[in-house]
């Protein structure tokens, strides 16, 4: 191909789409009288390339494990009883319905001044319209809140916190001071950032190390033996 002077060559580096792909270089030749791309076409190509890269990054972020806090009120249900009894609880979803997905982690939270984290669970399926499971009906104290088909999500219990990791304790941790549920407790489903999730995991590990033999009766057993 022959072009008239002056002309411009633009080299654009294209990152690989995944680890198994190779990177590439796009060559654009722009001339004043003869050229491959004009100015408007060049803008369109750049915008299309940026959109492709943004889409790839968005798809990658979909694979990241999210962390949430699901809050329940003892006024409406026996929260502790349900968490300590049901292996696959089904919880209401009022916020972030399109973002909650399988394999996400969920901290189960009881509201109130003496409330806090009761357990840790994993999302089993995407939220869907369904009725309250039969095995959970006995824990309900105000049926109007749970009646009928509503948007709910099924979880699988991973850990139960005994004693509860209290709200007061979490508020004393500077790295958790920005938790949305601590700043404004109105709502059912709360987002947890990746940094906050890492800090919460350390708190849980610390509690489990300090209370390995907790029997749930209000006392911690310490056994002394002869060395």
C-alpha positions as CSV (number, residue, x, y, z in Angstrom):
1,X,0.0,0.0,0.0
2,X,1.3,3.5,-0.9
3,X,0.6,6.6,1.1
4,X,1.5,10.2,0.7
5,X,3.7,12.0,3.2
6,X,3.3,13.1,5.9
7,X,1.7,10.1,7.6
8,X,1.4,8.8,11.2
9,X,1.8,5.3,12.6
10,X,0.1,4.5,15.9
11,X,1.1,1.3,17.7
12,X,-1.5,0.1,20.3
13,X,-0.6,-2.7,22.8
14,X,-3.5,-5.1,23.4
15,X,-3.3,-7.0,26.7
16,X,-4.1,-10.8,26.5
17,X,-7.7,-11.7,27.2
18,X,-6.6,-14.5,29.6
19,X,-3.5,-16.2,30.8
20,X,-3.4,-18.7,27.9
21,X,-3.6,-15.9,25.2
22,X,-0.8,-13.8,23.8
23,X,-0.7,-10.1,23.7
24,X,-0.9,-8.3,20.4
25,X,0.0,-4.9,18.8
26,X,-2.5,-3.0,16.6
27,X,-0.9,-0.9,13.9
28,X,-2.8,2.1,12.6
29,X,-1.6,4.1,9.6
30,X,-3.0,7.6,9.3
31,X,-2.2,9.9,6.4
32,X,-3.4,13.3,5.3
33,X,-4.6,12.3,1.8
34,X,-4.5,8.5,2.0
35,X,-4.9,6.5,5.2
36,X,-6.3,3.5,6.8
37,X,-8.2,5.3,9.5
38,X,-9.5,8.9,9.7
39,X,-9.8,10.9,12.9
40,X,-13.4,9.8,13.5
41,X,-12.6,6.2,12.8
42,X,-9.6,6.4,15.1
43,X,-11.8,7.6,18.0
44,X,-14.2,4.8,17.3
45,X,-11.5,2.2,17.4
46,X,-10.1,3.5,20.7
47,X,-13.5,3.6,22.3
48,X,-14.2,0.0,21.1
49,X,-10.9,-1.2,22.5
50,X,-11.5,0.5,25.9
51,X,-15.0,-1.0,26.0
52,X,-13.6,-4.5,25.3
53,X,-11.0,-4.1,28.1
54,X,-13.6,-2.8,30.6
55,X,-15.9,-5.8,29.8
56,X,-13.0,-8.2,30.3
57,X,-12.2,-6.7,33.7
58,X,-15.9,-6.7,34.6
59,X,-16.2,-10.4,33.8
60,X,-13.1,-11.1,35.9
61,X,-14.5,-9.3,38.8
62,X,-17.6,-11.4,38.6
63,X,-15.5,-14.4,39.7
64,X,-14.3,-12.7,42.8
65,X,-15.9,-13.9,46.1
66,X,-18.0,-11.2,47.7
67,X,-18.7,-10.9,51.4
68,X,-22.0,-9.7,52.9
69,X,-23.7,-9.2,56.3
70,X,-27.3,-10.4,56.6
71,X,-29.1,-8.8,59.5
72,X,-32.1,-10.3,61.4
73,X,-34.1,-8.8,64.3
74,X,-34.9,-10.9,67.4
75,X,-38.2,-9.0,67.5
76,X,-39.3,-10.8,64.3
77,X,-37.7,-14.2,64.8
78,X,-35.6,-16.3,67.1
79,X,-32.4,-15.5,65.2
80,X,-30.0,-17.4,67.5
81,X,-32.1,-20.5,67.5
82,X,-32.3,-20.6,63.7
83,X,-28.6,-20.1,63.2
84,X,-27.7,-22.7,65.7
85,X,-30.2,-25.3,64.4
86,X,-30.7,-24.9,60.6
87,X,-27.8,-26.2,58.4
88,X,-29.0,-24.4,55.2
89,X,-30.9,-21.3,56.3
90,X,-32.9,-19.3,53.7
91,X,-32.7,-15.6,54.2
92,X,-34.6,-12.6,52.9
93,X,-32.9,-10.4,50.3
94,X,-33.9,-6.7,50.2
95,X,-30.7,-5.2,48.8
96,X,-28.0,-6.2,46.3
97,X,-30.1,-9.0,44.8
98,X,-28.3,-8.8,41.5
99,X,-24.9,-8.9,43.1
100,X,-25.3,-11.8,45.6
101,X,-24.1,-15.0,44.0
102,X,-23.1,-18.6,44.8
103,X,-19.9,-19.0,46.9
104,X,-20.2,-15.5,48.4
105,X,-19.6,-15.5,52.1
106,X,-22.3,-14.2,54.5
107,X,-21.9,-13.1,58.1
108,X,-25.2,-13.6,59.9
109,X,-25.9,-10.7,62.3
110,X,-28.4,-10.3,65.1
111,X,-29.5,-6.7,65.5
112,X,-29.7,-4.8,68.8
113,X,-27.3,-3.3,71.3
114,X,-26.2,-6.8,72.4
115,X,-26.2,-8.2,68.9
116,X,-23.4,-9.0,66.6
117,X,-22.1,-11.9,64.4
118,X,-23.8,-15.2,65.1
119,X,-22.3,-17.3,62.3
120,X,-20.6,-17.5,58.9
121,X,-22.3,-19.0,55.9
122,X,-21.8,-19.5,52.1
123,X,-24.3,-18.6,49.4
124,X,-25.6,-21.8,47.7
125,X,-27.7,-20.3,44.9
126,X,-28.7,-17.0,43.4
127,X,-31.6,-15.2,45.1
128,X,-35.0,-16.3,43.9
129,X,-38.6,-15.9,44.8
130,X,-39.6,-18.6,47.2
131,X,-41.6,-19.2,50.4
132,X,-40.2,-19.5,53.9
133,X,-39.0,-23.1,54.4
134,X,-41.1,-25.2,56.7
135,X,-38.3,-26.0,59.1
136,X,-37.8,-22.2,59.8
137,X,-41.4,-21.4,60.6
138,X,-41.0,-22.4,64.2
139,X,-38.5,-19.6,64.7
140,X,-40.8,-16.8,63.4
141,X,-42.2,-14.4,66.0
142,X,-44.0,-12.0,63.6
143,X,-45.4,-13.9,60.6
144,X,-46.3,-10.8,58.6
145,X,-42.6,-10.1,57.8
146,X,-42.1,-13.6,56.3
147,X,-45.4,-14.5,54.8
148,X,-45.8,-15.5,51.1
149,X,-43.3,-15.8,48.3
150,X,-40.5,-13.3,48.6
151,X,-37.0,-12.8,47.3
152,X,-34.8,-15.1,49.4
153,X,-31.4,-16.9,49.1
154,X,-30.3,-20.2,50.4
155,X,-27.1,-20.4,52.5
156,X,-25.0,-23.2,53.9
157,X,-23.6,-22.8,57.5
158,X,-19.8,-22.8,57.8
159,X,-19.2,-21.6,61.3
160,X,-21.3,-20.7,64.4
161,X,-20.0,-18.1,66.8
162,X,-20.4,-18.9,70.4
163,X,-20.2,-16.5,72.1
164,X,-21.5,-13.9,69.6
165,X,-18.9,-11.5,68.3
166,X,-20.5,-8.4,69.7
167,X,-21.2,-5.2,67.9
168,X,-19.3,-3.3,70.7
169,X,-16.2,-5.4,70.1
170,X,-16.3,-4.8,66.3
171,X,-16.8,-1.0,66.8
172,X,-13.6,-1.0,68.9
173,X,-11.6,-2.3,65.9
174,X,-10.3,0.7,63.8
175,X,-10.1,-1.5,60.7
176,X,-13.8,-2.3,60.9
177,X,-15.0,1.2,61.9
178,X,-16.3,1.8,58.4
179,X,-18.5,-1.3,58.2
180,X,-21.8,-0.1,56.7
181,X,-23.8,-1.9,59.3
182,X,-22.0,-0.1,62.1
183,X,-22.5,3.3,60.5
184,X,-26.2,2.7,59.6
185,X,-27.9,-0.4,60.8
186,X,-31.1,0.1,58.8
187,X,-31.4,-2.7,56.2
188,X,-31.2,-6.4,55.7
189,X,-28.2,-7.0,53.5
190,X,-24.9,-5.1,53.8
191,X,-21.9,-5.1,51.6
192,X,-18.5,-5.9,53.1
193,X,-15.3,-4.7,51.2
194,X,-12.5,-7.2,50.6
195,X,-10.3,-5.3,53.2
196,X,-13.1,-5.5,55.8
197,X,-13.7,-9.2,55.0
198,X,-10.0,-10.0,55.7
199,X,-10.2,-8.1,59.0
200,X,-13.4,-9.9,60.0
201,X,-11.8,-13.3,59.2
202,X,-8.9,-12.4,61.6
203,X,-11.4,-11.5,64.3
204,X,-13.3,-14.8,63.9
205,X,-10.0,-16.7,64.0
206,X,-9.1,-14.9,67.2
207,X,-12.4,-15.7,68.9
208,X,-12.2,-19.4,67.9
209,X,-8.6,-19.6,69.3
210,X,-9.7,-18.0,72.6
211,X,-13.0,-20.0,73.0
212,X,-12.1,-23.5,71.7
213,X,-14.1,-25.3,74.4
214,X,-17.0,-22.8,74.8
215,X,-20.1,-24.8,75.7
216,X,-22.6,-22.1,75.1
217,X,-23.8,-22.0,78.7
218,X,-22.3,-18.7,79.7
219,X,-18.9,-20.0,80.9
220,X,-15.6,-20.9,79.5
221,X,-14.1,-24.1,80.7
222,X,-10.3,-24.1,81.4
223,X,-8.8,-27.5,82.2
224,X,-5.5,-27.7,84.2
225,X,-3.5,-31.0,84.1
226,X,-0.3,-32.1,85.6
227,X,2.7,-31.6,83.4
